[in-house]
Amino acid sequence: MNSSMNNAIGSFYNWYKATLRNTKYRWVLVLGTLIYLVSPIDIAPDFLPIIGWVDDGLLATLLVTEMSQIALEYLNKRKQPGASSADSAVNPITTVEI
């Protein structure tokens, strides 16, 4: 039982992380997560002490962690020389090599 529970949690984590990395579905998942967090309908209802708060806490932690990682990767990519053309619109200085 414990092994199947770990597999289910690991599978959910991998799916959630992969979906957040997909720009097409990212904001749908973020919005869905926020609605789940404020909704009274949960997997473990919030009126149950501790158990009801754990699922919300884990999901909020997962969301903040992954969005922070995505933001850090984006900022690091912008700082790198030779960034993509979308970044060159922000920085009008260009270098022409001869």
Gaussian input, Z-matrix of N, CA and C with variables (Angstrom, degrees):
# hf/3-21g

backbone

0 1
 N
 C     1     B1
 C     2     B2     1     A1
 N     3     B3     2     A2     1     D1
 C     4     B4     3     A3     2     D2
 C     5     B5     4     A4     3     D3
 N     6     B6     5     A5     4     D4
 C     7     B7     6     A6     5     D5
 C     8     B8     7     A7     6     D6
 N     9     B9     8     A8     7     D7
 C    10    B10     9     A9     8     D8
 C    11    B11    10    A10     9     D9
 N    12    B12    11    A11    10    D10
 C    13    B13    12    A12    11    D11
 C    14    B14    13    A13    12    D12
 N    15    B15    14    A14    13    D13
 C    16    B16    15    A15    14    D14
 C    17    B17    16    A16    15    D15
 N    18    B18    17    A17    16    D16
 C    19    B19    18    A18    17    D17
 C    20    B20    19    A19    18    D18
 N    21    B21    20    A20    19    D19
 C    22    B22    21    A21    20    D20
 C    23    B23    22    A22    21    D21
 N    24    B24    23    A23    22    D22
 C    25    B25    24    A24    23    D23
 C    26    B26    25    A25    24    D24
 N    27    B27    26    A26    25    D25
 C    28    B28    27    A27    26    D26
 C    29    B29    28    A28    27    D27
 N    30    B30    29    A29    28    D28
 C    31    B31    30    A30    29    D29
 C    32    B32    31    A31    30    D30
 N    33    B33    32    A32    31    D31
 C    34    B34    33    A33    32    D32
 C    35    B35    34    A34    33    D33
 N    36    B36    35    A35    34    D34
 C    37    B37    36    A36    35    D35
 C    38    B38    37    A37    36    D36
 N    39    B39    38    A38    37    D37
 C    40    B40    39    A39    38    D38
 C    41    B41    40    A40    39    D39
 N    42    B42    41    A41    40    D40
 C    43    B43    42    A42    41    D41
 C    44    B44    43    A43    42    D42
 N    45    B45    44    A44    43    D43
 C    46    B46    45    A45    44    D44
 C    47    B47    46    A46    45    D45
 N    48    B48    47    A47    46    D46
 C    49    B49    48    A48    47    D47
 C    50    B50    49    A49    48    D48
 N    51    B51    50    A50    49    D49
 C    52    B52    51    A51    50    D50
 C    53    B53    52    A52    51    D51
 N    54    B54    53    A53    52    D52
 C    55    B55    54    A54    53    D53
 C    56    B56    55    A55    54    D54
 N    57    B57    56    A56    55    D55
 C    58    B58    57    A57    56    D56
 C    59    B59    58    A58    57    D57
 N    60    B60    59    A59    58    D58
 C    61    B61    60    A60    59    D59
 C    62    B62    61    A61    60    D60
 N    63    B63    62    A62    61    D61
 C    64    B64    63    A63    62    D62
 C    65    B65    64    A64    63    D63
 N    66    B66    65    A65    64    D64
 C    67    B67    66    A66    65    D65
 C    68    B68    67    A67    66    D66
 N    69    B69    68    A68    67    D67
 C    70    B70    69    A69    68    D68
 C    71    B71    70    A70    69    D69
 N    72    B72    71    A71    70    D70
 C    73    B73    72    A72    71    D71
 C    74    B74    73    A73    72    D72
 N    75    B75    74    A74    73    D73
 C    76    B76    75    A75    74    D74
 C    77    B77    76    A76    75    D75
 N    78    B78    77    A77    76    D76
 C    79    B79    78    A78    77    D77
 C    80    B80    79    A79    78    D78
 N    81    B81    80    A80    79    D79
 C    82    B82    81    A81    80    D80
 C    83    B83    82    A82    81    D81
 N    84    B84    83    A83    82    D82
 C    85    B85    84    A84    83    D83
 C    86    B86    85    A85    84    D84
 N    87    B87    86    A86    85    D85
 C    88    B88    87    A87    86    D86
 C    89    B89    88    A88    87    D87
 N    90    B90    89    A89    88    D88
 C    91    B91    90    A90    89    D89
 C    92    B92    91    A91    90    D90
 N    93    B93    92    A92    91    D91
 C    94    B94    93    A93    92    D92
 C    95    B95    94    A94    93    D93
 N    96    B96    95    A95    94    D94
 C    97    B97    96    A96    95    D95
 C    98    B98    97    A97    96    D96
 N    99    B99    98    A98    97    D97
 C   100   B100    99    A99    98    D98
 C   101   B101   100   A100    99    D99
 N   102   B102   101   A101   100   D100
 C   103   B103   102   A102   101   D101
 C   104   B104   103   A103   102   D102
 N   105   B105   104   A104   103   D103
 C   106   B106   105   A105   104   D104
 C   107   B107   106   A106   105   D105
 N   108   B108   107   A107   106   D106
 C   109   B109   108   A108   107   D107
 C   110   B110   109   A109   108   D108
 N   111   B111   110   A110   109   D109
 C   112   B112   111   A111   110   D110
 C   113   B113   112   A112   111   D111
 N   114   B114   113   A113   112   D112
 C   115   B115   114   A114   113   D113
 C   116   B116   115   A115   114   D114
 N   117   B117   116   A116   115   D115
 C   118   B118   117   A117   116   D116
 C   119   B119   118   A118   117   D117
 N   120   B120   119   A119   118   D118
 C   121   B121   120   A120   119   D119
 C   122   B122   121   A121   120   D120
 N   123   B123   122   A122   121   D121
 C   124   B124   123   A123   122   D122
 C   125   B125   124   A124   123   D123
 N   126   B126   125   A125   124   D124
 C   127   B127   126   A126   125   D125
 C   128   B128   127   A127   126   D126
 N   129   B129   128   A128   127   D127
 C   130   B130   129   A129   128   D128
 C   131   B131   130   A130   129   D129
 N   132   B132   131   A131   130   D130
 C   133   B133   132   A132   131   D131
 C   134   B134   133   A133   132   D132
 N   135   B135   134   A134   133   D133
 C   136   B136   135   A135   134   D134
 C   137   B137   136   A136   135   D135
 N   138   B138   137   A137   136   D136
 C   139   B139   138   A138   137   D137
 C   140   B140   139   A139   138   D138
 N   141   B141   140   A140   139   D139
 C   142   B142   141   A141   140   D140
 C   143   B143   142   A142   141   D141
 N   144   B144   143   A143   142   D142
 C   145   B145   144   A144   143   D143
 C   146   B146   145   A145   144   D144
 N   147   B147   146   A146   145   D145
 C   148   B148   147   A147   146   D146
 C   149   B149   148   A148   147   D147
 N   150   B150   149   A149   148   D148
 C   151   B151   150   A150   149   D149
 C   152   B152   151   A151   150   D150
 N   153   B153   152   A152   151   D151
 C   154   B154   153   A153   152   D152
 C   155   B155   154   A154   153   D153
 N   156   B156   155   A155   154   D154
 C   157   B157   156   A156   155   D155
 C   158   B158   157   A157   156   D156
 N   159   B159   158   A158   157   D157
 C   160   B160   159   A159   158   D158
 C   161   B161   160   A160   159   D159
 N   162   B162   161   A161   160   D160
 C   163   B163   162   A162   161   D161
 C   164   B164   163   A163   162   D162
 N   165   B165   164   A164   163   D163
 C   166   B166   165   A165   164   D164
 C   167   B167   166   A166   165   D165
 N   168   B168   167   A167   166   D166
 C   169   B169   168   A168   167   D167
 C   170   B170   169   A169   168   D168
 N   171   B171   170   A170   169   D169
 C   172   B172   171   A171   170   D170
 C   173   B173   172   A172   171   D171
 N   174   B174   173   A173   172   D172
 C   175   B175   174   A174   173   D173
 C   176   B176   175   A175   174   D174
 N   177   B177   176   A176   175   D175
 C   178   B178   177   A177   176   D176
 C   179   B179   178   A178   177   D177
 N   180   B180   179   A179   178   D178
 C   181   B181   180   A180   179   D179
 C   182   B182   181   A181   180   D180
 N   183   B183   182   A182   181   D181
 C   184   B184   183   A183   182   D182
 C   185   B185   184   A184   183   D183
 N   186   B186   185   A185   184   D184
 C   187   B187   186   A186   185   D185
 C   188   B188   187   A187   186   D186
 N   189   B189   188   A188   187   D187
 C   190   B190   189   A189   188   D188
 C   191   B191   190   A190   189   D189
 N   192   B192   191   A191   190   D190
 C   193   B193   192   A192   191   D191
 C   194   B194   193   A193   192   D192
 N   195   B195   194   A194   193   D193
 C   196   B196   195   A195   194   D194
 C   197   B197   196   A196   195   D195
 N   198   B198   197   A197   196   D196
 C   199   B199   198   A198   197   D197
 C   200   B200   199   A199   198   D198
 N   201   B201   200   A200   199   D199
 C   202   B202   201   A201   200   D200
 C   203   B203   202   A202   201   D201
 N   204   B204   203   A203   202   D202
 C   205   B205   204   A204   203   D203
 C   206   B206   205   A205   204   D204
 N   207   B207   206   A206   205   D205
 C   208   B208   207   A207   206   D206
 C   209   B209   208   A208   207   D207
 N   210   B210   209   A209   208   D208
 C   211   B211   210   A210   209   D209
 C   212   B212   211   A211   210   D210
 N   213   B213   212   A212   211   D211
 C   214   B214   213   A213   212   D212
 C   215   B215   214   A214   213   D213
 N   216   B216   215   A215   214   D214
 C   217   B217   216   A216   215   D215
 C   218   B218   217   A217   216   D216
 N   219   B219   218   A218   217   D217
 C   220   B220   219   A219   218   D218
 C   221   B221   220   A220   219   D219
 N   222   B222   221   A221   220   D220
 C   223   B223   222   A222   221   D221
 C   224   B224   223   A223   222   D222
 N   225   B225   224   A224   223   D223
 C   226   B226   225   A225   224   D224
 C   227   B227   226   A226   225   D225
 N   228   B228   227   A227   226   D226
 C   229   B229   228   A228   227   D227
 C   230   B230   229   A229   228   D228
 N   231   B231   230   A230   229   D229
 C   232   B232   231   A231   230   D230
 C   233   B233   232   A232   231   D231
 N   234   B234   233   A233   232   D232
 C   235   B235   234   A234   233   D233
 C   236   B236   235   A235   234   D234
 N   237   B237   236   A236   235   D235
 C   238   B238   237   A237   236   D236
 C   239   B239   238   A238   237   D237
 N   240   B240   239   A239   238   D238
 C   241   B241   240   A240   239   D239
 C   242   B242   241   A241   240   D240
 N   243   B243   242   A242   241   D241
 C   244   B244   243   A243   242   D242
 C   245   B245   244   A244   243   D243
 N   246   B246   245   A245   244   D244
 C   247   B247   246   A246   245   D245
 C   248   B248   247   A247   246   D246
 N   249   B249   248   A248   247   D247
 C   250   B250   249   A249   248   D248
 C   251   B251   250   A250   249   D249
 N   252   B252   251   A251   250   D250
 C   253   B253   252   A252   251   D251
 C   254   B254   253   A253   252   D252
 N   255   B255   254   A254   253   D253
 C   256   B256   255   A255   254   D254
 C   257   B257   256   A256   255   D255
 N   258   B258   257   A257   256   D256
 C   259   B259   258   A258   257   D257
 C   260   B260   259   A259   258   D258
 N   261   B261   260   A260   259   D259
 C   262   B262   261   A261   260   D260
 C   263   B263   262   A262   261   D261
 N   264   B264   263   A263   262   D262
 C   265   B265   264   A264   263   D263
 C   266   B266   265   A265   264   D264
 N   267   B267   266   A266   265   D265
 C   268   B268   267   A267   266   D266
 C   269   B269   268   A268   267   D267
 N   270   B270   269   A269   268   D268
 C   271   B271   270   A270   269   D269
 C   272   B272   271   A271   270   D270
 N   273   B273   272   A272   271   D271
 C   274   B274   273   A273   272   D272
 C   275   B275   274   A274   273   D273
 N   276   B276   275   A275   274   D274
 C   277   B277   276   A276   275   D275
 C   278   B278   277   A277   276   D276
 N   279   B279   278   A278   277   D277
 C   280   B280   279   A279   278   D278
 C   281   B281   280   A280   279   D279
 N   282   B282   281   A281   280   D280
 C   283   B283   282   A282   281   D281
 C   284   B284   283   A283   282   D282
 N   285   B285   284   A284   283   D283
 C   286   B286   285   A285   284   D284
 C   287   B287   286   A286   285   D285
 N   288   B288   287   A287   286   D286
 C   289   B289   288   A288   287   D287
 C   290   B290   289   A289   288   D288
 N   291   B291   290   A290   289   D289
 C   292   B292   291   A291   290   D290
 C   293   B293   292   A292   291   D291

   B1=1.4583
   B2=1.5236
   B3=1.3238
   B4=1.4548
   B5=1.5255
   B6=1.3319
   B7=1.4585
   B8=1.5283
   B9=1.3350
   B10=1.4599
   B11=1.5270
   B12=1.3344
   B13=1.4655
   B14=1.5274
   B15=1.3331
   B16=1.4581
   B17=1.5247
   B18=1.3359
   B19=1.4594
   B20=1.5228
   B21=1.3250
   B22=1.4660
   B23=1.5272
   B24=1.3229
   B25=1.4651
   B26=1.5249
   B27=1.3257
   B28=1.4691
   B29=1.5149
   B30=1.3102
   B31=1.4645
   B32=1.5242
   B33=1.3326
   B34=1.4595
   B35=1.5232
   B36=1.3420
   B37=1.4656
   B38=1.5240
   B39=1.3216
   B40=1.4722
   B41=1.5218
   B42=1.3367
   B43=1.4626
   B44=1.5267
   B45=1.3318
   B46=1.4633
   B47=1.5220
   B48=1.3165
   B49=1.4669
   B50=1.5293
   B51=1.3130
   B52=1.4668
   B53=1.5276
   B54=1.3158
   B55=1.4613
   B56=1.5205
   B57=1.3253
   B58=1.4656
   B59=1.5239
   B60=1.2977
   B61=1.4640
   B62=1.5293
   B63=1.3178
   B64=1.4581
   B65=1.5294
   B66=1.3370
   B67=1.4634
   B68=1.5238
   B69=1.3154
   B70=1.4593
   B71=1.5262
   B72=1.3434
   B73=1.4655
   B74=1.5261
   B75=1.3233
   B76=1.4640
   B77=1.5158
   B78=1.3193
   B79=1.4670
   B80=1.5192
   B81=1.3153
   B82=1.4690
   B83=1.5257
   B84=1.3355
   B85=1.4584
   B86=1.5258
   B87=1.3258
   B88=1.4657
   B89=1.5225
   B90=1.3172
   B91=1.4563
   B92=1.5310
   B93=1.3299
   B94=1.4615
   B95=1.5164
   B96=1.3183
   B97=1.4562
   B98=1.5197
   B99=1.3304
   B100=1.4603
   B101=1.5261
   B102=1.3182
   B103=1.4693
   B104=1.5284
   B105=1.3294
   B106=1.4682
   B107=1.5212
   B108=1.3368
   B109=1.4665
   B110=1.5318
   B111=1.3305
   B112=1.4634
   B113=1.5278
   B114=1.3197
   B115=1.4590
   B116=1.5299
   B117=1.3300
   B118=1.4670
   B119=1.5342
   B120=1.3243
   B121=1.4639
   B122=1.5314
   B123=1.3202
   B124=1.4568
   B125=1.5137
   B126=1.3295
   B127=1.4613
   B128=1.5277
   B129=1.3312
   B130=1.4661
   B131=1.5264
   B132=1.3257
   B133=1.4631
   B134=1.5301
   B135=1.3237
   B136=1.4589
   B137=1.5247
   B138=1.3282
   B139=1.4622
   B140=1.5288
   B141=1.3384
   B142=1.4640
   B143=1.5306
   B144=1.3086
   B145=1.4683
   B146=1.5297
   B147=1.2596
   B148=1.4630
   B149=1.5273
   B150=1.3132
   B151=1.4648
   B152=1.5252
   B153=1.3092
   B154=1.4554
   B155=1.5145
   B156=1.3158
   B157=1.4648
   B158=1.5203
   B159=1.3267
   B160=1.4655
   B161=1.5225
   B162=1.3331
   B163=1.4633
   B164=1.5265
   B165=1.3360
   B166=1.4682
   B167=1.5265
   B168=1.3243
   B169=1.4636
   B170=1.5139
   B171=1.3274
   B172=1.4649
   B173=1.5277
   B174=1.3121
   B175=1.4629
   B176=1.5243
   B177=1.3269
   B178=1.4657
   B179=1.5241
   B180=1.3325
   B181=1.4619
   B182=1.5185
   B183=1.3112
   B184=1.4584
   B185=1.5198
   B186=1.3272
   B187=1.4640
   B188=1.5240
   B189=1.3205
   B190=1.4666
   B191=1.5284
   B192=1.3224
   B193=1.4623
   B194=1.5243
   B195=1.3009
   B196=1.4654
   B197=1.5253
   B198=1.3355
   B199=1.4697
   B200=1.5307
   B201=1.3231
   B202=1.4629
   B203=1.5215
   B204=1.3223
   B205=1.4642
   B206=1.5209
   B207=1.3106
   B208=1.4636
   B209=1.5257
   B210=1.3403
   B211=1.4669
   B212=1.5247
   B213=1.3247
   B214=1.4613
   B215=1.5242
   B216=1.3293
   B217=1.4628
   B218=1.5248
   B219=1.3244
   B220=1.4585
   B221=1.5274
   B222=1.3330
   B223=1.4648
   B224=1.5200
   B225=1.3189
   B226=1.4626
   B227=1.5224
   B228=1.3255
   B229=1.4574
   B230=1.5262
   B231=1.3299
   B232=1.4678
   B233=1.5216
   B234=1.3264
   B235=1.4573
   B236=1.5239
   B237=1.3226
   B238=1.4597
   B239=1.5211
   B240=1.3457
   B241=1.4630
   B242=1.5277
   B243=1.3199
   B244=1.4582
   B245=1.5018
   B246=1.3317
   B247=1.4627
   B248=1.5205
   B249=1.3060
   B250=1.4610
   B251=1.5233
   B252=1.3129
   B253=1.4664
   B254=1.5262
   B255=1.3108
   B256=1.4651
   B257=1.5179
   B258=1.3294
   B259=1.4497
   B260=1.5270
   B261=1.3201
   B262=1.4626
   B263=1.5233
   B264=1.3414
   B265=1.4610
   B266=1.5249
   B267=1.2973
   B268=1.4516
   B269=1.5219
   B270=1.3288
   B271=1.4569
   B272=1.5258
   B273=1.3458
   B274=1.4560
   B275=1.5290
   B276=1.3257
   B277=1.4596
   B278=1.5139
   B279=1.3167
   B280=1.4535
   B281=1.5209
   B282=1.3019
   B283=1.4468
   B284=1.5159
   B285=1.3243
   B286=1.4524
   B287=1.5310
   B288=1.3180
   B289=1.4675
   B290=1.5140
   B291=1.3394
   B292=1.4666
   B293=1.4930
   A1=110.65
   A2=116.35
   A3=120.61
   A4=111.19
   A5=117.16
   A6=121.42
   A7=111.29
   A8=116.93
   A9=119.90
   A10=111.27
   A11=116.93
   A12=121.10
   A13=109.95
   A14=117.90
   A15=121.49
   A16=110.77
   A17=117.49
   A18=121.18
   A19=111.05
   A20=117.34
   A21=121.18
   A22=110.32
   A23=116.78
   A24=120.04
   A25=110.20
   A26=117.02
   A27=120.83
   A28=111.80
   A29=116.82
   A30=120.47
   A31=111.13
   A32=116.67
   A33=120.05
   A34=110.58
   A35=116.52
   A36=120.54
   A37=111.01
   A38=117.62
   A39=120.92
   A40=111.70
   A41=117.06
   A42=120.49
   A43=110.53
   A44=116.70
   A45=121.83
   A46=110.19
   A47=116.74
   A48=121.91
   A49=111.00
   A50=116.86
   A51=120.53
   A52=111.14
   A53=117.21
   A54=120.45
   A55=110.97
   A56=118.09
   A57=120.27
   A58=111.63
   A59=117.76
   A60=121.70
   A61=111.35
   A62=117.27
   A63=121.98
   A64=107.96
   A65=116.65
   A66=119.87
   A67=112.68
   A68=117.54
   A69=120.34
   A70=111.85
   A71=117.33
   A72=121.78
   A73=113.65
   A74=118.18
   A75=121.14
   A76=112.54
   A77=118.16
   A78=120.39
   A79=112.15
   A80=117.22
   A81=119.63
   A82=109.46
   A83=116.67
   A84=120.24
   A85=111.68
   A86=117.73
   A87=120.69
   A88=110.17
   A89=117.29
   A90=121.20
   A91=111.04
   A92=116.73
   A93=120.53
   A94=112.28
   A95=117.23
   A96=121.05
   A97=110.94
   A98=116.63
   A99=119.98
   A100=111.39
   A101=116.97
   A102=120.35
   A103=110.01
   A104=117.02
   A105=120.58
   A106=111.04
   A107=116.17
   A108=119.88
   A109=112.77
   A110=118.34
   A111=120.42
   A112=112.75
   A113=116.91
   A114=121.43
   A115=111.25
   A116=116.94
   A117=119.23
   A118=112.37
   A119=117.50
   A120=121.20
   A121=108.37
   A122=116.83
   A123=123.41
   A124=110.33
   A125=115.12
   A126=120.64
   A127=108.76
   A128=114.96
   A129=121.55
   A130=106.22
   A131=118.46
   A132=121.15
   A133=112.40
   A134=115.89
   A135=121.80
   A136=113.69
   A137=118.14
   A138=118.45
   A139=111.73
   A140=118.08
   A141=121.03
   A142=107.74
   A143=118.13
   A144=119.35
   A145=111.93
   A146=116.67
   A147=128.22
   A148=112.21
   A149=119.32
   A150=121.72
   A151=110.93
   A152=116.89
   A153=120.64
   A154=113.10
   A155=116.77
   A156=120.36
   A157=112.47
   A158=116.58
   A159=120.55
   A160=111.24
   A161=118.75
   A162=119.78
   A163=111.07
   A164=116.69
   A165=119.52
   A166=111.23
   A167=116.23
   A168=120.54
   A169=112.57
   A170=116.17
   A171=119.57
   A172=111.49
   A173=116.51
   A174=119.79
   A175=111.43
   A176=117.50
   A177=120.84
   A178=110.53
   A179=117.25
   A180=121.11
   A181=110.93
   A182=117.03
   A183=121.63
   A184=111.07
   A185=116.97
   A186=120.98
   A187=111.15
   A188=117.46
   A189=120.95
   A190=110.48
   A191=117.44
   A192=121.22
   A193=111.46
   A194=116.88
   A195=120.10
   A196=112.12
   A197=117.27
   A198=119.09
   A199=110.59
   A200=117.61
   A201=120.85
   A202=110.48
   A203=116.56
   A204=120.96
   A205=111.13
   A206=117.32
   A207=121.11
   A208=110.14
   A209=117.26
   A210=121.26
   A211=110.99
   A212=117.98
   A213=120.91
   A214=111.99
   A215=116.84
   A216=120.25
   A217=111.14
   A218=117.08
   A219=121.45
   A220=110.65
   A221=117.04
   A222=120.39
   A223=111.67
   A224=117.53
   A225=120.38
   A226=111.26
   A227=116.77
   A228=120.60
   A229=110.79
   A230=117.27
   A231=121.13
   A232=111.85
   A233=117.52
   A234=121.66
   A235=112.83
   A236=117.34
   A237=120.93
   A238=110.84
   A239=117.00
   A240=118.48
   A241=109.61
   A242=115.38
   A243=120.05
   A244=112.69
   A245=116.57
   A246=120.95
   A247=109.79
   A248=116.79
   A249=121.96
   A250=111.88
   A251=116.42
   A252=121.58
   A253=112.07
   A254=117.99
   A255=120.07
   A256=110.27
   A257=116.95
   A258=120.51
   A259=111.73
   A260=117.87
   A261=119.59
   A262=111.24
   A263=117.58
   A264=119.85
   A265=110.27
   A266=117.08
   A267=121.49
   A268=110.14
   A269=117.06
   A270=123.04
   A271=108.52
   A272=118.57
   A273=119.88
   A274=114.29
   A275=119.55
   A276=121.67
   A277=109.00
   A278=116.20
   A279=120.50
   A280=109.28
   A281=115.77
   A282=121.87
   A283=108.35
   A284=115.63
   A285=120.99
   A286=107.07
   A287=116.03
   A288=120.03
   A289=109.13
   A290=115.46
   A291=121.09
   A292=109.44
   D1=-44.02
   D2=-177.90
   D3=-63.52
   D4=-39.18
   D5=179.46
   D6=-64.93
   D7=-41.30
   D8=179.22
   D9=-68.21
   D10=-33.27
   D11=177.32
   D12=-67.20
   D13=-42.53
   D14=177.49
   D15=-63.84
   D16=-39.16
   D17=177.73
   D18=-64.52
   D19=-40.21
   D20=-179.94
   D21=-66.19
   D22=-43.50
   D23=179.35
   D24=-67.09
   D25=-42.87
   D26=178.09
   D27=-63.20
   D28=-40.30
   D29=178.41
   D30=-64.94
   D31=-42.65
   D32=178.29
   D33=-63.21
   D34=-44.39
   D35=179.33
   D36=-60.15
   D37=-45.79
   D38=179.95
   D39=-63.81
   D40=-41.09
   D41=178.25
   D42=-64.63
   D43=-45.15
   D44=-178.22
   D45=-61.56
   D46=-46.48
   D47=-179.53
   D48=-63.40
   D49=-44.90
   D50=-179.81
   D51=-65.29
   D52=-38.57
   D53=-179.92
   D54=-69.09
   D55=-38.10
   D56=176.57
   D57=-65.60
   D58=-30.64
   D59=179.46
   D60=-75.25
   D61=-20.16
   D62=178.77
   D63=-83.44
   D64=111.97
   D65=-174.79
   D66=-63.67
   D67=-23.81
   D68=-179.12
   D69=-67.29
   D70=-35.62
   D71=-175.19
   D72=-110.58
   D73=-1.18
   D74=-173.32
   D75=-56.46
   D76=-52.66
   D77=-173.98
   D78=-73.01
   D79=-25.70
   D80=174.03
   D81=-66.64
   D82=-42.95
   D83=179.37
   D84=-69.00
   D85=-39.27
   D86=177.23
   D87=-62.36
   D88=-46.56
   D89=178.85
   D90=-62.96
   D91=-42.73
   D92=177.61
   D93=-62.58
   D94=-39.09
   D95=177.83
   D96=-65.06
   D97=-43.64
   D98=179.53
   D99=-64.60
   D100=-39.45
   D101=176.99
   D102=-64.41
   D103=-41.54
   D104=178.25
   D105=-61.18
   D106=-40.38
   D107=-177.41
   D108=-66.78
   D109=-34.04
   D110=-179.49
   D111=-94.39
   D112=-12.26
   D113=-178.91
   D114=-73.88
   D115=143.70
   D116=175.52
   D117=-75.24
   D118=-11.81
   D119=179.64
   D120=-92.73
   D121=113.72
   D122=-177.84
   D123=-132.84
   D124=168.83
   D125=171.61
   D126=-65.18
   D127=-46.71
   D128=174.11
   D129=-117.94
   D130=109.08
   D131=-176.14
   D132=-56.63
   D133=145.35
   D134=-174.86
   D135=-69.77
   D136=-18.31
   D137=179.78
   D138=-73.90
   D139=-12.47
   D140=173.84
   D141=-80.97
   D142=119.67
   D143=-178.10
   D144=-59.26
   D145=141.23
   D146=177.07
   D147=63.54
   D148=-58.37
   D149=-178.05
   D150=-60.30
   D151=-40.78
   D152=-179.47
   D153=-69.42
   D154=-24.34
   D155=-179.12
   D156=-90.70
   D157=-22.08
   D158=-176.27
   D159=-65.43
   D160=-45.33
   D161=-178.25
   D162=-63.75
   D163=-40.19
   D164=177.52
   D165=-66.22
   D166=-41.71
   D167=179.66
   D168=-64.28
   D169=-42.43
   D170=178.79
   D171=-65.76
   D172=-42.68
   D173=-179.74
   D174=-66.93
   D175=-40.99
   D176=177.50
   D177=-64.79
   D178=-41.00
   D179=178.00
   D180=-63.57
   D181=-43.50
   D182=178.59
   D183=-61.91
   D184=-44.20
   D185=179.70
   D186=-62.81
   D187=-48.55
   D188=-178.24
   D189=-64.98
   D190=-41.61
   D191=-179.88
   D192=-61.76
   D193=-48.55
   D194=-177.51
   D195=-69.09
   D196=-40.48
   D197=178.59
   D198=-66.80
   D199=-35.09
   D200=176.06
   D201=-64.41
   D202=-42.86
   D203=178.97
   D204=-63.37
   D205=-41.94
   D206=178.46
   D207=-63.72
   D208=-42.37
   D209=179.14
   D210=-64.36
   D211=-42.12
   D212=178.62
   D213=-64.39
   D214=-41.85
   D215=177.17
   D216=-62.71
   D217=-40.30
   D218=178.41
   D219=-63.59
   D220=-45.86
   D221=-179.79
   D222=-65.57
   D223=-39.29
   D224=177.79
   D225=-65.93
   D226=-36.80
   D227=178.94
   D228=-66.62
   D229=-36.84
   D230=179.14
   D231=-68.62
   D232=-30.69
   D233=-178.68
   D234=-76.66
   D235=-22.09
   D236=-176.65
   D237=-69.88
   D238=139.28
   D239=173.58
   D240=-68.64
   D241=147.30
   D242=-178.43
   D243=75.52
   D244=32.93
   D245=179.47
   D246=-68.75
   D247=173.88
   D248=-175.82
   D249=-65.96
   D250=170.34
   D251=-177.66
   D252=-66.70
   D253=-25.94
   D254=177.28
   D255=-64.59
   D256=-33.55
   D257=178.57
   D258=-75.68
   D259=-27.25
   D260=-178.93
   D261=-69.64
   D262=-22.45
   D263=175.88
   D264=-68.42
   D265=-29.96
   D266=178.48
   D267=-76.48
   D268=-38.35
   D269=-179.33
   D270=-108.21
   D271=102.00
   D272=-174.03
   D273=-74.37
   D274=-9.34
   D275=179.58
   D276=-78.02
   D277=122.92
   D278=179.04
   D279=-123.13
   D280=151.74
   D281=179.23
   D282=-112.75
   D283=131.91
   D284=178.52
   D285=-111.22
   D286=120.09
   D287=178.86
   D288=-93.91
   D289=137.79
   D290=-178.87
   D291=-115.60

